[in-house]
Amino acid sequence: MQHGWADQAQPIAGLGAQLAPNGEVVAPDLGWWRTWWRIEPLIETVERAAIALQSQHPDLSWRIVGHSMGGLIWLELLDRHRHWWPKVHSLVLIASPVGGADLGRILDPFGWGVGIARDLGRNRRDLARRIAAEIPTLVIAGDIDGGSDGTVLVQTTRCDFAQCVTLPYSHPALKNHPALIPVIQEFWADPRVAPPPELGLMGAIGDRLRQVPGITDAHPRDALKASIFKEFPDGTTVKTWRNPWGLRHVFVMDGGGVCHYGGFVGMADEAKLARALVEIQGFC
């Protein structure tokens, strides 16, 4: 059980005790202040705890649960220790900004290293996708405002091959909310790798936009402020908008006006988004 940014271990350790009353619950405490600076020392702390657990209990399987940045830490660790994968029964990411936290990108738009912002703003979706293709993964997101848990966007938590559940709770509430228990236990009873999504036109457009270097997921509510850039015969619409700080946004809508993808770029990456939009005009 791994807590995240601006938090300590006690709440998520309590959740672990309820999830697995007969299991060995390990919940490394990263230190509230340490979570504000850099992610690398935090990864090393959890890594030492995992190595110690493996040494003490070499035959135990691992059920990994991470809240927010805690999930990102485990994505990094699993990437570095592929030999651990056979030990992992499942991975549960709760409100983890897999696609990069928009707040992190706003606070550190050039990746200069403003506290933990750069590490939280990094896009780890490809990394999560590779892991979820082999380790059964459950993504739990919160939605209290039509697109986010008040801190992390729903679409930022998503990755291919993961099973996805959305609950009506805020980011801090999700670190140990009782509603998580039946959801996680049901997943544990039948952990499966989800099939890859069928792209279709909207999926293909969203996939191309996610490949734009520097793009960060955007809240779907801002789609209401955007203007039409391209409308396709099936009703799929691409819209663009520039916010008051000059950041260019793009949204992909279906024929019913539902936003399926939203993203924004900083000025340094605007030309790359423009090139992607030119390509998308030729989609059919």
Secondary structure, 3 states (H helix, E strand, C coil): CECCCCCCHHHHHHHHHHHCCCCCCCCCCCCCHHHHCCCHHHHHHHHHHHHHHHHHCCCCCEEEEEECHHHHHHHHHHHHCHHHHHHEEEEEEECCCCCCCHHHHHHCCCCCCCCCHHHHHCCCHHHHHHHHCCCCEEEEEECCCCCECCCCEHHHHCCCCCEEEEECCCCCHHHCCCCHHHHHHHHHHCCCCCCCCCCHHHHHHHHHHHCCCCCEECCHHHHHHCEEEEECCCCCEEEEEECCCCCEEEEEECCCCCEEEEEEECHHHHHHHHHHHHHHCCCC
